[in-house]
Amino acid sequence: MPADMTTVEAQLEDVPRDIKPYVDNLGNAYDFAFGMNWNGVIRDERVVQYK
């Protein structure tokens, strides 16, 4: 998630990860793949309704 519109306008489409990410007040930088979990398929109460 880009930090601001200036970052979006300065981004080069053919250069990976060339943006300054948004940083919240807790210090989390929402950069590429932030929050993704690669441990496999989620199998708990959050997905019961989708089975």
DOPADREN-939008 format. One line per 5 residues: for each residue y negated, x negated, z of N, C-alpha, C. Coordinates in steps of 0.1 Angstrom, whole numbers, always signed. Example, Ala and Ser with C-alpha at 12.3 -4.5 7.8 and 13.67 -1.06 7.14 Angstrom:
BEGIN
+57/-132/+78/+45/-123/+78/+33/-132/+78  +22/-128/+71/+11/-137/+71/+0/-129/+79
# end
This chain:
BEGIN
+12/-8/+0/+0/+0/+0/-12/-9/+0  -21/-8/-10/-33/-16/-10/-42/-13/+1  -50/-24/+5/-59/-23/+16/-71/-14/+13  -76/-14/+0/-87/-6/-4/-88/-5/-19  -98/+2/-24/-99/+4/-38/-103/-9/-46
-110/-17/-39/-114/-30/-45/-101/-38/-48  -92/-38/-39/-79/-45/-41/-72/-39/-53  -72/-26/-54/-65/-19/-66/-71/-23/-79  -84/-23/-79/-91/-27/-92/-90/-41/-96  -88/-50/-86/-86/-64/-89/-71/-68/-92
-62/-59/-90/-48/-62/-92/-45/-65/-106  -36/-74/-109/-32/-77/-122/-18/-71/-124  -16/-63/-134/-3/-56/-136/+9/-65/-137  +7/-77/-143/+18/-85/-146/+20/-96/-136  +14/-95/-124/+15/-105/-114/+21/-98/-101
+33/-101/-97/+39/-94/-86/+32/-98/-73  +31/-88/-64/+26/-89/-51/+13/-96/-50  +3/-93/-58/-10/-100/-58/-21/-91/-51  -16/-82/-43/-26/-73/-36/-27/-77/-21  -38/-74/-15/-40/-75/-1/-35/-62/+5
-24/-63/+14/-19/-50/+19/-28/-44/+30  -26/-31/+31/-33/-24/+42/-27/-29/+56  -35/-31/+66/-31/-35/+79/-36/-24/+89  -27/-18/+96/-31/-8/+106/-36/-14/+119  -41/-6/+128/-46/-11/+141/-36/-17/+150
-23/-15/+147/-12/-22/+155/-8/-35/+149  -14/-39/+137/-11/-51/+131/+0/-51/+120  +5/-39/+117/+15/-37/+107/+9/-39/+93  +14/-48/+85/+9/-50/+72/+18/-42/+63  +13/-32/+55/+22/-24/+47/+23/-30/+33
+30/-42/+33/+33/-49/+21/+45/-44/+14  +49/-51/+3/+61/-47/-4/+73/-46/+4  +80/-35/+3/+92/-31/+10/+91/-30/+26  +78/-27/+30/+77/-25/+45/+85/-13/+49  +92/-14/+60/+99/-3/+66/+113/+0/+59
+116/-7/+49/+129/-5/+42/+141/-11/+51  +152/-4/+50/+163/-8/+58/+175/-10/+48  +181/-21/+48/+191/-24/+38/+205/-24/+45  +207/-17/+56/+219/-17/+63/+229/-7/+58  +226/+0/+47/+236/+10/+41/+231/+24/+42
+240/+33/+40/+237/+47/+39/+235/+53/+54  +224/+61/+55/+221/+67/+68/+231/+79/+70  +238/+78/+81/+248/+89/+85/+245/+93/+99  +235/+101/+102/+232/+106/+115/+226/+120/+114  +220/+125/+125/+215/+138/+125/+203/+141/+115
+197/+130/+111/+186/+132/+101/+190/+137/+87  +203/+134/+84/+208/+137/+70/+219/+148/+70  +222/+154/+81/+233/+164/+82/+230/+175/+72  +218/+180/+71/+215/+191/+62/+217/+188/+47  +218/+176/+43/+219/+172/+29/+233/+170/+25
+243/+171/+34/+257/+169/+30/+263/+181/+24
# end
